[in-house]
Amino acid sequence: MSSDDSFISGVAYPQPFAELAIELAESASRYLHILSPALDHDAFGSNALESAISGLARSSQQTQVRILIKDSRAMVSRGHPLLVLARRMPSSVSIRKLTDHPDWHGQTLVIRDRDGVLFKPGEANKDGFYEPDSRASTERHYELFQELWRFSEEDPNLRTLSL
């Protein structure tokens, strides 16, 4: 890892990636965007992350948490704190399914507001980076997220079942 606080390279997954994701969520003021193939428990299933996102969602009516995933099967079968939160707060926390897109290569992203990004490449053996204060770096990733969100769709498996 680099010693410069504004850019940390060599971020291993799932730890310390998960801790840095919590840091971004806790420091968000309006937006948090997460892109993950399966929103796996090791990186995104902690009570601390759920609590930080819940706090953000409750902080203002303008807050927005968007989560894009490729595969919801593990989340639905095993249960997931962020799925429970999205079902409880659907106007603030949205989870959508990512359709195939030529610009997405399996990478995992956490974007805070418009100035913080945590990134992991799609290749399993590659470490990611954390840039908590870079509008330029964040903007590139934010644009990718927005593009993928436009092509995403509702996943019927994620809906609350009413009895």
N, C-alpha and C positions, 0 to 999 in steps of 0.2 A: 504494500500500500504506500501511496505517496504521503509525504508529510505536509503538503500544502492543503489547508482546510477547504479551499474552494474547489478542489478537484481531487477525488480519490480514485485511483485506478486499482485494478486487481481485486475488485470486490467479489468474494466467493459467494456461491449460492448453495444452499439456502441461507447460511449464516456467513457473514454479517448482513447479507442482503435484507433479511427480514427486519433486523434492527433499524437499518437505514430507512426502510419503507415506513416503519412506525414514526421515525423522526420526521419524515416528510409529512405524514398525515397529521401529526401533532402540531406542525408549524403552518399548515395550510389555513388560508383565511377565506377562500371562496370555492376553489376547485381542487379535486383530486381525481386523476384519471389513471386507471390501472389496465394494463394489457398483459394477459398471461394465458398460455395455452390451456391450462386446467385449473388455475388459481389454487395450486397445491397447498396442502395444509402446512408443510414445513416452512414455507415462506409467507403465506397469507392467512393462516388459520389461528393466529394468536388472539387471545382476549385483549391484549394491549392494542393491537391494530384495530380490532372491532370497536373498542372503546374510543380510540382517537377518531375513527371515521364517524361514529355515532355522535360524538361531540361536535365535529365539524358540521354534520347534517343538521343538528339542532341549533347551531349558532345563528343562522339567518335563513330567511326564506329564499335568498338568492344563491345559497350554496348548492353545489352540484357534485355528486360523486358518480362517475361513470366507470363501469368495469366491463371490459371486453374479454371473452374467453372463447376458446375453440371447442372445448369438449366439457360438457356439464355433468357427465355421468357420475364421476367420482364425487363431485360436490353434492349431488342429489342423493346418491346411495349412502354415503358416509355422513352427510350433513356438513354444514360449513357455517361458521359464525357470520360471514359476510352475506351468505344467502338468506339467513334468518333476518339480518338487518335490512336487506333489500326488500324482503317481504313485509317487514314491519314499517318501513319508511319509503314506500315506492315513489313518492314525489321527489325525494332527495337522493335516493340511491338506486341506480339502474344497473342491471346486469344484462348484457346482450350477447348473442352468439355471433362470432366472427365467421363470415363466409370466406371461402378461398379468395385471396387477393394477391396479385403479383408483387406488391410492395411489402408484404409481410413474410418474414422468413423465420418465424417462431420466436422472435425476441420477446423479452419481458420488459415492461416499462412501468414506472411509477412517476407520474408528473404532478407536481404541486403548483397550483396557481399557474403562472406563466414564467416562473423563474427557478424551478428546481426539478432535477431529473435524476432518476436511478435507472440504469440500463443494464440488461444482461443479454448478450447475443444468443441467438437460437441454438448454436452449437453447445452441447452439454459440457464439453471440456474447456470452454472459454469463460474467463472471469469478466465481470462487468465493470462499470464505473458509476461514480456518484458525483454529481455536480449540483450542490444545493443553492448556488447563487449565480446562475448564468442564464440570462434571458436568451442569448444567441443559441446556445446548445439546446435549451429547453424548447425553443420555438420550432426547430427542425423536427423534434420528436412529437411535439404537440400537433403539428401539421399532419404527420403520419397518423397519429391517433384519430384526428378529426376525419381524415379520409377513410380510415377503416371503420369508424363509427357510422359514417354515411352508408356504408355497404353492409352493415351488420343487420341482424334481424332478431325479433323476439324469439326466445326459446321456450316452447310450451312446457318443457320439463322444469323450468324455473318458477312457473306460476304457483301461487298458493292454491291448494286444493280446497274448495269449499264443500262442506258436507251438509 
